[in-house]
Amino acid sequence: MTIAKSLHGQTVLVTRNERQAGVFQQKIEALNGHAVLTSLIRFEPTLTQEKAKAFLKDLEVSHWLVFTSVNGASFFLSYIEEHHLHQSLSHLKVAAVGEKTSAYLEQHGFKVDVVPERFIAEELADALLDHVLPGERVFVAKGHLSRDVVKQTLVPLGIEVKEWILYETVKDEEGIAALKSAMMEQSFDFITFTSSSTVHSFMHAMEADASRLAASDTCFVTIGPLTKEALIQYGISSETPDTYTVDGMLDLMCRLSERKLNQ
């Protein structure tokens, strides 16, 4: 991100989960923008204590541990902490979908062996092709909405993949109510989306107002191609950064803001 750039005078709607939105808000305000937070989704753990034995067994026989999001890493670490499963991890090689997930894991003592250049599931699967051998076993920690790209890519090559759903994404009803109020009270220069699930929650909440939004001067910014595609389903185009991160979104918004000022 180019810190010299600015979001001065720009109001940005952040639709990210409440737990993750704070850092986004701080970075917007550091660029002299104004952030409005509305949490549209929240995450809930899915694994029960009864699953611990099978969970541990799959970890013990696996060669690779794969994380498709920071959330997956967070819920994984919470589960192994709760059930004292640390002893089964030292033999595992680790792959993470992007730099944020990798950094989170390294902060918690993991050595990350594989991170793709672009932070999407297809790139992660392709990167694993260069490292995972036929006959090896892969343990994927994910949420219930995560796609099975890694499994679809590796299984045909004789690689066993076990997917564990560690959390589910649900609507944040309080946040949706706050969104409706915010949309009635003010206008936004930018509306940002960091996942497909936030797009769908947002559009469901806005209902009949979706067409009005599409025709407004508001610029929609999506974190990557899948989120962009989700928004297109509702007839709304968006800008997407070259680097699929929050910092990439901020840099893009600064450039778009500067362009508007120079028109």
Residue pairs with C-beta under 8 A, 6 or more apart in sequence:
1 27
1 247
1 248
1 250
1 251
1 254
2 251
2 254
3 30
3 31
5 31
5 251
5 254
5 255
5 257
5 258
6 31
6 32
6 33
6 254
6 257
6 258
7 28
7 31
7 32
7 33
7 250
7 253
7 254
7 257
8 31
8 32
8 33
8 257
9 32
9 33
10 33
10 34
10 189
10 190
10 253
10 257
11 33
11 34
11 35
11 36
11 186
11 187
11 188
11 189
11 190
12 28
12 33
12 34
12 35
12 36
12 188
12 189
12 190
12 191
12 192
12 253
13 36
13 38
13 182
13 188
13 190
13 191
13 192
14 21
14 24
14 25
14 28
14 35
14 36
14 37
14 38
14 192
15 38
15 39
15 40
15 179
15 191
15 192
15 193
15 194
15 198
15 201
15 202
16 24
16 37
16 39
16 192
16 194
16 198
17 39
17 40
17 41
17 42
17 43
17 172
17 198
18 37
18 39
18 42
18 172
18 175
19 42
19 43
20 70
20 194
21 37
21 39
22 37
23 246
24 35
24 192
24 194
24 246
25 35
25 37
27 246
27 247
27 250
28 34
28 35
28 250
29 35
31 250
31 254
33 253
36 182
36 186
36 188
38 175
38 176
38 178
38 179
38 182
39 172
39 174
39 175
39 178
40 171
40 172
40 175
40 176
40 179
40 198
40 201
40 202
40 205
41 169
41 170
41 171
41 172
41 175
41 195
41 197
41 198
41 201
42 169
42 170
42 171
42 172
42 175
43 71
43 75
43 143
43 167
43 168
43 169
43 170
44 167
44 168
44 170
45 75
45 78
45 79
45 166
45 167
46 144
46 165
46 166
46 167
46 168
47 55
47 75
47 79
47 164
47 165
47 166
49 83
52 79
52 83
52 85
55 79
55 83
55 85
55 164
56 83
56 85
56 88
58 139
58 162
58 164
59 65
59 85
59 88
59 89
59 92
59 139
60 88
61 137
62 92
62 137
62 138
62 139
62 162
63 91
63 92
63 93
63 132
63 136
63 137
63 138
64 92
64 93
64 94
64 95
64 128
64 131
64 132
64 136
64 137
64 138
64 139
65 89
65 92
65 93
65 94
65 95
65 139
65 141
66 94
66 95
66 96
66 124
66 128
66 138
66 139
66 140
66 141
66 150
67 73
67 76
67 94
67 95
67 96
67 97
67 101
67 105
67 140
67 141
67 142
68 97
68 101
68 121
68 124
68 140
68 141
68 142
68 143
68 146
68 150
69 97
69 101
69 142
69 143
69 146
70 100
70 101
70 104
71 143
71 167
72 101
72 141
72 142
72 143
72 146
72 166
72 167
73 96
73 101
73 104
73 105
73 108
73 141
74 104
75 141
75 143
75 166
75 167
76 141
76 166
77 108
79 85
79 166
80 86
80 89
92 139
93 113
93 114
93 131
94 105
94 110
94 111
94 112
94 113
94 114
95 112
95 113
95 114
95 115
95 124
95 127
95 128
95 131
96 102
96 105
96 112
96 114
96 115
96 124
97 115
97 116
97 119
97 120
97 121
97 124
98 115
98 116
98 119
98 244
98 245
99 115
99 119
99 245
100 119
100 245
102 112
102 115
105 112
106 112
113 131
114 124
114 127
114 128
114 131
115 127
116 123
116 124
116 126
116 127
117 123
118 244
119 224
119 243
119 244
119 245
120 224
120 225
120 226
120 244
121 146
121 147
121 149
121 150
122 149
124 149
124 150
125 149
125 150
125 152
125 153
125 154
126 153
128 138
128 150
128 153
128 154
129 153
129 154
129 157
132 138
132 154
132 159
133 159
134 157
134 158
134 159
135 158
135 159
136 159
136 160
137 159
137 160
137 161
137 162
138 150
138 154
138 159
138 160
138 161
138 162
139 162
139 164
140 150
140 151
140 161
140 162
140 163
140 164
141 164
141 166
142 163
142 164
142 165
142 166
143 165
143 166
143 167
143 168
143 169
144 165
144 167
144 168
144 169
145 168
145 169
145 196
145 197
148 163
150 161
151 161
151 163
154 161
155 161
169 197
171 201
172 201
176 201
176 205
179 202
179 205
179 206
180 205
180 206
183 206
183 209
187 216
187 218
188 218
189 217
189 218
189 219
189 257
190 218
190 219
190 220
190 221
190 253
190 256
191 202
191 213
191 218
191 219
191 220
191 221
192 220
192 221
192 222
192 223
192 249
192 253
193 199
193 202
193 220
193 221
193 222
193 223
193 227
193 230
193 231
193 238
194 223
194 227
194 246
194 249
195 223
195 227
196 226
196 227
196 229
196 230
198 227
199 222
199 227
199 230
199 231
199 234
200 230
203 210
203 234
206 213
210 234
210 235
210 236
211 235
213 236
214 234
214 235
214 236
219 238
219 239
219 253
219 256
220 231
220 236
220 237
220 238
220 239
221 238
221 239
221 240
221 241
221 249
221 252
221 253
221 256
222 228
222 230
222 231
222 238
222 239
222 240
223 240
223 241
223 244
223 245
223 246
223 248
223 249
224 240
224 244
225 240
225 244
227 238
227 240
228 238
228 240
231 237
231 238
232 238
239 252
239 256
240 252
241 248
241 249
241 251
241 252
242 248
243 251
